[in-house]
């Protein structure tokens, strides 16, 4: 039976603009008839996989997502002494395996239309292929395909990979990340700000050197993740040690890493105040229903914890135990630690 790991977190952010839309406004969603702040799953996943936690704990197993595979390879070949026309021809033949080549005049050699997520094994294969080309070899067409299913890129194993032109190298995501939403209604506010010119002569002009405006809001967010542990291990070629390390790194990042949006303006870094980790083989379920009615009490955190517990118990009562075992960390009550949660999620 499938082993699912579910994480439920409550994290409070001060005034911030963690994840903004095309107008610069914090992203929102309407739920239960009330506007909530929202942080998209895409923003969260990028924050996790590019975090120092992933780099330190999963060194050598993190991929790179880019559409500049061709241009970087072209530079390497030209710097190695290859004629530019020959280098372009080689690079385009290789880049076509990842996706459709850009055809506009501003495109660089081998630049493709879409992003491709490459494992470290595939990057190494590209480097070796470049070395063969610089030695004057003419590899057969099949050797130009460096994509492989036999890799151990943790971020690809977790969040998946989709290659429209090479579907056999796709990877089903083992980790599902919900959009984080506030447990309460919010009002997005405007911050009118000025910047002073230090060298301005105030005798002539007392006005600011710059005037601007940006939007922000504060809130307590509920975040839900679901991990198919069996699929994660399968994606990592059955490597149990790496699977455990990946689960621990992911959980630590989820609890301690904030999206980077407007951090220099707001310093809106926060740790989770409440975590419930669950394991079991039952069909997973989010507990977002706990906040369908927005929390309205003055103490948002206490009220949100109470609502989350009430929803979990109601689900268990209606459907039977929705998880075989749980581990809770409650910072306010001083119960549990992150270390205990990490041990729980990474255990056999």
N, C-alpha and C positions, 0 to 999 in steps of 0.2 A: 504494500500500500504506500501511497505517496506521503512523504514526510513534509508537511508545510510548517514554515515558521512565519508567524505574523507579528508585526510590531505596531503598537499604538503609542503615539507620543503627543505630549502637550508641551509646547515651547512658546514662551512669551517674548515678543520683540518690542522694544521701545519705538518711538517715532522712526520710521524707515521707509525706504522705497526699494525693497528687495528684488522685485521682479516687475518691470514696467512694460506698458503696452507701447504701441507705435506713436502715441502722443506724449509719452513720458509719464503718464499717470500710473500709479500702482494698479496691478491687475486685480480685478474683483470678480465675484460671482454672486448671483442671487440664489439663496437657499432658504427654504421655509419663509418665503416672502420678505426676506431681509437681505440687504447688501452685506457681503462679507469680503474681507481681504482674501486674496488667493496668491499662492506661489505655484507656478506650473511644475508638473513632474519633470519636464525637460530641464528647467532651471535647476531643480533639486539634483537630478542625476548628474548633471555636469559639475555641480559643486562637489558632489561626493567623489566622482571618479578623478577629478583634478586636484583633490585635496592632498595636503601633506601626509595625512594618515595613509592614504592609498599609496603614495609614492614611497613612504618609508616602510610600510608593512608588506607591500606587495611589489617590491622593486623587481623589475625585469619581467613582470607579467601584465603590464598595463599597455594597452594599444594606443594608437594615435588616429584621430579622425580628421581627414583633410581631403581636399580636392587638388592639392598641389603635389601629388606623387610625381607626376610627369615633370613639372618645372624643376623640382629638386633633383630628380634624376638627370635631367638635361644639364643642369649646372655642374653636377658631379662628372659627367662625361666630358663636357667641354673643358672643365678645369684639369681633367686628366689628359688633355691633349687631343681629343677627338674633334674632327672637323664638324662645324655646326650643322651643316646639311645632313651629314650622316647621323649625327647625334639626334637631330630632330626626327629622322625616319625611324631610328631605333626606339626612341622614347614614345612616339605615337603608337607603334606596334605593341609596346608593352602596356601603355596607359589604357588602350582600348579594352583590355580585359576587365578593368574596373568600372567602366561606364562610357557614356557617349562623350566624344571629344567636343570641346567648345569650338565653334566655327567663326566667331566674330573676330574682327581684325585686332582687337585689343588682347585677345587670348594669348597666353604664354604657351610655349611648346609642351604638348602633352597635357594641358590643363583640361579637366573633365567637368561636366555640368553639375554633378552631384558629389556630396561628401561620401567618402569611403572609410570605413573603420578597419585599420590594419593591425594585426597582432605583431608582437615583437619577432615572432618566427618569420612572418611574411616580410617584415622590414629587413631582417637579416638576409632572406632569400633575394631581395631586391639588391642589396649591397653586393652579394656574391655574383649576381647576374651582371651588375655594372662592371665588376672586376673582370669577368670573362670577356665582356665587350671591349674593354680597354686593352685587353691582351690580343685583340684582333680576332677572337673567335666569332663564329656565326652560329649561335645556338639554334637548334630546331624550334619550330613554332611552339611545340608543346612545352619547351623549357621556358618560354616567355610568361607562362602562367605561374605566378608565385602564390596565388591564393591556395589555401589549404583548409581542410576541416580539422586536421590534427594539430590544433594549437591550444595554448593554455592562457589566452588573454582573459584575465578576470573580468574586465569591464565589458567585453563582448559577451562573455558567458553570462554575466548578470543582466545586461540591458539589451542584448540581442544585436543582430546585424542583418540588414536587408540590402541585397544587391540585385536590382531588377534584371540586369543582363547576365548574371551568374547565380541563379537561384540555388544551385546545389551547394553553394558556399554560405548560404544564409544560416543564421543561428537564432533559434527561438530563445527569447529572453526568459531567464529563470527568476527574475525579480520584477515584480509589478509595483510601481510607485504611484500613489494617488496624488492629485493636486492637494496641497495643504490649504485649509480654509480656517478662518477664525471661528471660534465657537460662539461668537456674539456678533451683533450688527456693528457696522463701522461707518464712520464718516471720513471721507478723504478730505484732508485740509490742504490749504495753500500756504507755502512758506515764501514770503516776500523778503528778498535779501539784497544787500548792497555790498560792493567791494570798494574799499577806499584806496585811492592812489596816494602812496606814501610821499611822492615828490610833488604833489599838487600844491599850488600856492592858494591857500584858503582865503587870502585877502581879495583875490579876484573872483574865485568861484568856490563855493562851499559844497557843491553837488558831489555825489559819489562818482567814482570812476567807472562803475558798472552797476546796473540794476537788473535783477533777475527774479524769476519765480519758479518754484518747483513744488510738486505735490507729494504728500506723505500721509502716513497713518500708522497707528500702533495697534497691536492685537495679540491675542493668545491663539495660537494655531494648533489645530488637530492634524496630525500626519499619520497616514496608514501605509504600510508596506506589507507585501506578501512574497515570500520566497519559497519556490519549489526546490527544496534541498536536493532531491534526487536528480532533478534536471540540471541543477548547478553542478553537481558532481559529474554528471555525464558530460556536460559541456567542457569540463576541465579534464577530460580524458580519464576520469575515474580516480583522479589524484585526491585522496582523502585529506592529506595534510594541507594542501592548497585550498581545498573546500572550507576547512575549518578556519584557516587564516582569512579567507575572503569574507566569511560570515562575520567574524570578529571585526574586521576592518570596516565593513559596511555598517554594522550596528554602531560602532564608535563614531563614524562619520555622520550618520543620521542624527545622533544625539548631540554632537558638538560642532558641526560645520554649518555655517550660514551661507546662503547665496551671496555673491559679491556685489550685487547691485547697490550703488551709491554708498558703499561702506566708508569711503573717505569723508563723505558729507554727514553721515549719521552714526558711524561706529556701532552699527546695530548687530553686534555679535551676541549670541545667546546659546545657552545649553538647555537641553530639555529638563523640565521640572518634574515630569511624570512619564514613566515608561511602563507599558505592559507588554511583555514578550510571551507569545503562546506557541506551543508546538502540538501537532497532532495530525491525524490523517483525514479528519472531517473536511468537507467542503469549506474553504475559507470564507469569511465575511468581514466587511468593514463595520466599524461601530459609529460611522458618521451620523447614523440615525439619532444618536444621542443628542445631537445638536441641531436637529431639524427645527426645534423651537429654540431660537437664540437665547443663550444664557443672559440673564438680565440682572442678577444679583451684583452687588458692588464688588465682592471678592470673586472675580472671574475664575481664578484658578481653582479655588475650593469648590465652587459650583460646577465647574467643568469636570473635575475629578469625580464628584458625586454623580453627575449625569452619565459619565462613561461607565462607572461601576454599575449603575442602575440598568443601563442598556445591556451590558454584558450578562448580568444575572437574568434579565428578562429573556434574552436569547437562549441562554442555557436552560431556563425553565420551559420554554416553548419547544425547543428542538432537541433537548438533551445536551450534555456537555459538548461544547463546540471546540474544545481543545483538551488534550490529554493532561497537559501540565502547563503551569504558568510561572513567570517570575516578574515581580513588580519592583520598581524603584520609585520612591516618593520622596523627593528632596524636602518638601515642606514638613512632612512628618518624620523625616530622618530614617526612613525604612528602605533598606536595600542600597546597593551600590552599582555603579556602571560595571565594575569588574565582575560582579555576580551575574549581571545580565549577559555580559560577553561570554562568560563560562557556559551559561545556559544555552545560548544560541549556537555555540561552536562545539557543544558536546556531541558524542556519538548518538 
